[in-house]
């Protein structure tokens, strides 16, 4: 074998340098060829940019020039790269599963099954929304409290639930230093959920006493949770979720230090809870930004590095969960769990895929806990500390998100703090404004929801679950991405139950398959998102046979589908024939303009179906015209 000398062949040879301008010129050529846009120079990047919430923009290209300064080291301020030097590499993140089964015996069975199969801590809903407080000992029967941390979520009953758990530690002779978890006091989070501020001062005082008890006798227990989920679940943006949590954390620091705790001891009593969504990069950046922001608060409060790292609990988002085609939720929660782990969350809760329908069954619990197990044990996700660190995109997004969140935090503080901002309506108004913008994206399907607004399955069998205990209301609303389409599908379901058939629209496809297939698929997908059954038989119709085909279909409305060229030749005649046959409304898949649009309207076309249109308004209008209540 001939060996080439190093100067003739080297695997380490450098590639020629490429500048940003070189990249832009290549992109310009692609844009011109595709006809997507005419742009040159820096404007090329604007064409390919994507707008996010909070006024953030994702650019198509990032370089080292886009990142100012460093993110520090894991376990060191500002903790962007993680709250611990080792990250989660030694044991993985804490796999914490939620239990809200009101029957203590069944709750106990589910807890033990989870602990025996990979779960490392318990998140227990107690009181009105879960197991009765007095039945906590029964629910925790057989649980080794010195090994399995318990995190309570008891709402207004947090003080009674905490006392019950502390008595349980005593009766089971659990050494105080072995008691781990969180007592779950969160007066401001309760205010956000219920809107009841009548006993806010008393609740804060009781929370401070619990913190003092934990500090003096239970060093492994935290007393308070800063729960940002109410703000996320009300439709708030990532920056608003962070800003509200920061304001809540600062409010608790004030309460705890006023009660006699040092700033370091007060910080040690807090755990922050955030939502993890299927937008993996935004979730990663949110958790990293949260640690940076809290490190700044700790710095201002003269808290040393040992107590300044934010303790984080990430929970897969309820806003993204769907009631239709709930199996897709497994994919959403997997991506969200991955993002939470990569983002450095200390604990991760994967909600079961059927949690939006009621109490999860055993299979759903198993899939939820195994999601973390797969990512930890088979994908080895936790063995890399801050795997997203050094990504110029992630670092830039983290910085921009932190700045936006700090702005919202300052706005809340200028309004008098979290409680005052709530009473004034500032928080609710800001969240509602964000959800209004996002709702428009959902309605226009700019933010698609698989299985609901995109690729729905009308014939799916409904998934039935036992109802979950009602959650407290009266405060911030709880929103879901599937809401507007769920309302449409519910109308269709009621029509099916009353008549034995779903509302139908006849697909009037003109010309050969090559001319109409794309728009037939688009129209059928859209109609099914509203619970409307598309009827495409025969494959192709014309002015001569469309009336007969429409009559056989059993539909009351029709949608024309073909190419613009064939529309110009046949659409007016076919539309007129459909109107004469009793079709109402007559839709046309496409977005014609000018004289063509006016001609189609005169021929009887009532609505135009096109990408980017308001799908919810269109489908609601069609159902109204079809007499579907």
FENKAUR-V414045 format. One line per field, one symbol per residue. phi: phi as a letter, one per 20 degrees, with the letter a starting at -180 (. if undefined). psi: psi as a letter, one per 20 degrees, with the letter a starting at -180 (. if undefined). burial: # if it has 24 or more other C-alpha atoms within 12 Angstrom, else .. A space follows every 50 residues. Layout:
phi=???
psi=???
burial=???
This chain:
phi=.edffgfdbbfegffffceffffffffgfffffemfadbbmffgfffefc edfmmeceefbccffeddmdemdgncgemgepecgeldffcmffeddecc ffefffffffffffffcofdbdddecnfdafggfeggffefneffeddfd debdlfefffffffffffgffeleggfefcpbfmfbgfffffedmedfcf fffffffffffffffeccfedddcdeeefgfffenfffffffffffffff ffgfffffeoffffffffedcddceddfeffffgffffffffffffffff emefgfdeffedcdcffffefdeelffffffffffffgfffffnffccde fgfdffdqffefffgfffffgffffeedelfefdelfefnfffffffgff ffffffffgfffffeoofffffffnffffffffffffffffffemfdfcf nceclfcfefffedcffegfefcodffddcfegffffffffffffffedn befccfeeedmfgfedgffffffffffffemdeeddbffccbffdfffff fffmedcbcfcaegffggecgfffffffffeofaeddceqcfcmffgfff fffpfdbddbfnfffffffffffffemef
psi=pppqqhihppijqqqqqprhhgghhghggghghijgqoqqbhhghhhjqp prrjjqpoqipqrhiipparjaqpjqqjjhjqiqhicjhgirroooqpok phogghggggghgghikiqirpopprbhjbpqgijghghjpipniihoqp oqnjcikhgggghgghhhgghjlpphiipqbpijpmghhhghhhjojhkg ggghghhhghhhgghhimhipqhqpnoihhhgijjqrghhggghhghggg ghgggghhiiqrhghghiippppqqprinhhhgghghghghgghhgghgh jkprhhjippppopppphhiqqhqlihhhhgghgggggggghijqhqppo pqhjhiibpqrhgggghghighgghghhikhiippmhipiphgggggggg ghgghhghghgghhjjrggghghijgghggghhghgghhhhghjkhnqop ifiplqnhjqpqopqqqqqpqqaicqrprqhighhhgghhggghgghhij qqqqpponpparhhhigghgggggggghhjjpppomorhprahhjhgghg hhhjrirqppparhghghhiggggghhgghijporprpormrrchgghgh ghiiphqpoqpirnhggghggghghiko.
burial=.......................#..##...............##.##.. .###.#.##.#.........#..############.###..######### ####.##########..#######################..####.### ################.##......#..###################..# ..#############..#.############################### #######...######################################.. ..#.############################################## ############.##########.##....##.################# ######.######...#######..###.###.##..##.#####.#### ########.........#..##..###################.#..... .##########....##.#########################..##### #.############.##..##########.############....#..# #.########...##########.##.#.
